[in-house]
Amino acid sequence: MTTVPVSQSSAPLPVPDLAAIKVRQQATWASGDYAVIGTTLTVVGESLCEAIDLRAGQTVLDVACGNGATTLAAARRFTKVTGLDYVPSLLARAEERARAERLDVALVEGDAEAMPFVDGQFDAAISTFGVMFTPDHARAARELARVVRSGGKIGLASWTPDGFIGQVFALVGRTMPPPAGMKSPSLWGTVPHCEQLFEGAVRSLRSVHREFAFRYLSAAHFIDVFRAFYGPIHKLYGALSEEKAAAFTAELTDLIERFNRSGDETVVIPSKYLELVIHRR
């Protein structure tokens, strides 16, 4: 039997500087133009609004709303919807889209971990691939539960670790490791993690695994679009040497081809996500 020295076994786990990480994340999501990607995900927001069974006249909060795809889905159901995000340029895109569709929405700049709303202000809160990227998972979950009234609902769509985008995150993490102690956003795509996050605030929790299919002309087209417009990939390429960027591109191409189910020269990439509906205690 091997004896582990006390000095090693009792060493505290590293504690990441979450405030500093949030500042970097905000700059990351402000880079590129996530709206180009976000508009392709509209069907996920529509599905989430149906899953949570929104009703006309309800007050709804879309957390980390990005360019407003899910905010607008809620507005199409005649709810009183507010979109919250900490990237002003994305809120501007959401406003453009709402104006074009003549939909009445409120858009607020703010932090998902410290929302500028009173307790129980909303009948429902929703988030599509948004709140999962908060640095402090527990704090974000507490805020979601806090702003939803007793008996209300929380609806979340989060990429799973084993799905395509979850594997892209893993590849990014291997290429440029995150700060020590930082939790993967893909944990939001697992039921046990979410059960733990919302423990004590849940009357019932219903989960369904769904897939969203990314459809692009080719693997190279997918990479070009994400490199130009998807903040985390855009920033990663900007930080890599030419040699490392080429290696990352090769690995990402292999990953795309492994998931591709098109059967022709295009790519159709199914990516698993967890659709979660929480009934608030």
C-alpha positions in Angstrom: 0.0 0.0 0.0 1.3 3.5 -0.9 1.2 6.1 1.8 0.4 9.6 0.6 2.2 12.4 2.5 -0.1 14.5 4.5 1.2 17.7 2.8 0.0 16.3 -0.6 -3.3 14.7 0.5 -4.5 17.8 2.3 -3.5 20.3 -0.3 -6.4 22.6 -1.1 -7.9 22.5 -4.6 -7.0 25.5 -6.7 -9.5 28.3 -6.6 -9.9 30.2 -9.9 -10.2 34.0 -9.9 -13.8 34.0 -11.2 -14.0 37.8 -11.4 -11.0 37.9 -13.7 -12.3 35.0 -15.7 -15.6 36.7 -16.2 -13.9 39.8 -17.6 -12.0 37.7 -20.1 -15.2 35.8 -21.0 -17.1 39.0 -21.7 -14.3 40.1 -24.1 -14.4 36.7 -25.7 -18.1 36.8 -26.4 -17.9 40.3 -27.6 -15.3 39.3 -30.2 -16.2 37.8 -33.6 -20.0 38.1 -34.1 -21.9 35.4 -32.2 -25.1 36.6 -33.8 -24.1 34.8 -37.0 -24.0 31.6 -35.1 -26.9 32.3 -32.8 -29.4 32.8 -35.7 -28.8 29.2 -36.8 -29.9 27.9 -33.4 -33.4 29.5 -33.5 -35.1 26.1 -33.6 -33.6 25.2 -30.1 -35.2 28.3 -28.5 -38.6 27.5 -30.1 -38.3 23.9 -28.8 -37.4 25.1 -25.3 -40.4 27.5 -25.2 -42.7 24.7 -26.1 -41.1 22.3 -23.5 -41.6 24.9 -20.7 -45.2 25.4 -22.0 -45.1 29.2 -21.9 -48.5 31.0 -21.7 -49.5 34.4 -23.2 -49.1 37.2 -20.7 -46.5 35.5 -18.6 -43.4 37.4 -17.5 -40.4 35.6 -18.9 -36.6 36.2 -18.5 -34.1 34.9 -21.1 -30.8 34.7 -19.4 -27.5 35.2 -21.4 -29.8 35.9 -24.3 -27.1 36.7 -26.9 -28.6 38.0 -30.0 -32.1 37.1 -28.8 -33.1 33.9 -30.6 -34.9 32.5 -27.6 -36.1 35.9 -26.4 -38.0 36.3 -29.7 -39.3 32.8 -29.5 -40.9 33.7 -26.2 -42.2 37.0 -27.6 -43.9 35.2 -30.5 -46.0 33.5 -27.8 -47.2 36.9 -26.5 -45.3 36.7 -23.3 -43.8 39.8 -21.5 -40.2 38.8 -22.1 -36.9 40.4 -21.0 -33.6 39.4 -22.5 -30.5 39.8 -20.3 -26.9 39.7 -21.5 -23.5 41.3 -20.6 -22.4 42.0 -24.2 -24.0 45.2 -25.4 -23.3 44.5 -29.1 -25.3 41.3 -28.9 -28.2 43.1 -27.2 -28.1 45.6 -30.1 -28.5 42.7 -32.6 -31.4 41.3 -30.5 -33.0 44.8 -30.7 -32.6 44.8 -34.5 -34.2 41.4 -34.8 -37.1 42.3 -32.5 -37.7 45.6 -34.5 -37.7 43.7 -37.8 -40.3 41.2 -36.5 -42.3 43.9 -34.7 -42.0 42.1 -31.5 -42.2 43.8 -28.1 -39.2 42.8 -25.9 -37.2 44.4 -23.1 -33.4 44.1 -23.3 -31.2 44.6 -20.2 -27.5 44.7 -19.9 -26.5 42.6 -16.9 -24.7 39.7 -15.3 -26.3 36.2 -15.1 -24.6 35.8 -11.7 -26.0 39.1 -10.2 -29.2 39.8 -12.0 -30.8 43.3 -11.6 -34.2 41.9 -10.7 -36.2 41.4 -7.5 -37.0 38.0 -6.0 -39.8 36.1 -7.8 -40.1 38.7 -10.5 -40.7 36.3 -13.3 -43.1 33.4 -14.1 -40.4 31.7 -16.0 -36.7 31.9 -16.8 -35.1 30.3 -19.9 -31.6 30.0 -21.3 -30.3 28.5 -24.5 -26.6 27.7 -24.5 -26.1 30.8 -22.4 -26.1 30.5 -18.6 -23.9 27.3 -19.0 -21.0 29.6 -19.7 -21.0 31.4 -16.4 -17.8 30.9 -14.4 -19.6 30.3 -11.1 -22.2 27.6 -11.8 -23.7 27.6 -8.3 -24.2 31.3 -8.1 -25.8 31.4 -11.6 -28.2 28.6 -10.5 -29.1 30.5 -7.3 -29.9 33.6 -9.3 -32.1 31.7 -11.7 -34.0 30.2 -8.8 -34.2 33.5 -7.0 -35.8 35.6 -9.8 -38.5 32.9 -10.6 -41.6 32.9 -8.4 -42.6 29.8 -6.4 -44.4 27.5 -8.8 -42.7 29.0 -11.8 -40.5 27.3 -14.3 -36.9 27.3 -15.4 -36.0 26.0 -18.9 -32.4 25.3 -20.0 -30.8 24.0 -23.1 -27.1 23.0 -22.6 -24.6 21.1 -24.7 -23.7 17.7 -23.3 -20.1 16.6 -22.7 -20.4 13.7 -25.1 -22.1 15.6 -28.0 -20.3 17.3 -30.8 -20.0 20.8 -29.3 -19.1 19.2 -25.9 -16.2 17.5 -27.7 -15.2 20.8 -29.4 -15.0 22.3 -25.9 -12.8 19.4 -24.8 -10.6 20.0 -27.8 -10.3 23.7 -27.1 -9.5 22.8 -23.4 -6.7 20.5 -24.5 -5.3 23.1 -26.9 -5.4 25.9 -24.4 -6.1 24.6 -20.9 -8.5 26.7 -18.8 -7.5 28.1 -15.4 -7.0 25.4 -12.7 -10.2 24.7 -10.9 -12.5 26.0 -13.6 -15.6 23.9 -14.2 -16.5 22.8 -17.7 -19.6 24.5 -19.1 -20.7 21.1 -20.4 -21.5 20.0 -16.9 -24.7 21.9 -17.3 -25.5 19.3 -19.9 -25.6 16.5 -17.3 -28.6 15.8 -15.1 -26.7 15.0 -11.9 -24.8 18.4 -12.0 -28.1 20.3 -12.5 -29.8 18.4 -9.8 -27.0 19.4 -7.4 -27.1 23.0 -8.6 -30.8 23.4 -8.0 -31.1 21.2 -4.9 -33.7 22.6 -2.5 -35.3 24.8 -5.1 -37.0 22.1 -7.3 -40.5 20.7 -7.1 -39.9 18.6 -10.2 -37.2 18.3 -12.9 -37.8 16.8 -16.4 -34.9 16.2 -18.8 -34.8 15.2 -22.5 -31.8 14.7 -24.7 -32.2 16.4 -28.0 -30.0 17.0 -31.0 -29.3 20.1 -33.1 -27.9 19.6 -36.5 -25.2 22.0 -37.8 -25.5 22.2 -41.6 -22.5 23.6 -43.5 -21.0 23.3 -47.0 -18.0 21.4 -45.7 -15.8 20.9 -42.7 -13.6 23.9 -43.9 -16.8 26.0 -44.2 -17.8 25.2 -40.6 -14.3 26.0 -39.3 -14.1 29.3 -41.3 -17.5 30.5 -39.9 -16.6 29.6 -36.3 -13.1 31.0 -36.6 -14.5 34.3 -37.8 -17.6 34.6 -35.6 -17.7 32.3 -32.6 -16.0 34.1 -29.8 -14.2 31.2 -28.1 -12.9 29.8 -31.4 -12.1 33.3 -32.7 -10.0 34.1 -29.7 -8.3 30.7 -29.6 -7.0 31.1 -33.2 -5.8 34.6 -32.4 -3.7 33.2 -29.5 -2.2 30.3 -31.3 1.0 30.2 -33.4 0.7 29.2 -37.0 1.9 25.7 -36.3 -0.5 25.2 -33.4 -3.4 26.7 -35.3 -2.8 24.2 -38.1 -2.8 21.3 -35.7 -6.0 22.5 -34.1 -7.6 22.8 -37.5 -6.6 19.3 -38.3 -8.0 17.9 -35.1 -11.3 19.9 -35.5 -11.6 18.6 -39.0 -11.2 15.0 -37.8 -13.9 15.7 -35.2 -16.3 17.1 -37.7 -15.8 14.2 -40.0 -16.4 11.7 -37.2 -19.8 13.2 -36.4 -20.8 14.1 -39.9 -23.8 12.1 -41.2 -24.5 13.9 -44.5 -23.3 11.1 -46.8 -22.4 13.7 -49.4 -19.9 16.6 -49.8 -21.6 18.8 -47.2 -21.6 18.3 -43.5 -24.6 17.6 -41.2 -23.3 17.4 -37.7 -25.8 16.4 -35.0 -24.9 17.8 -31.6 -26.5 16.5 -28.4 -27.9 18.9 -25.9 -29.9 18.5 -22.6 -33.3 20.2 -22.5 -34.2 20.7 -18.9 -37.5 21.9 -17.4 -37.4 22.7 -13.7 -40.6 23.4 -11.8 -39.8 25.8 -9.0 -40.6 24.9 -5.4 
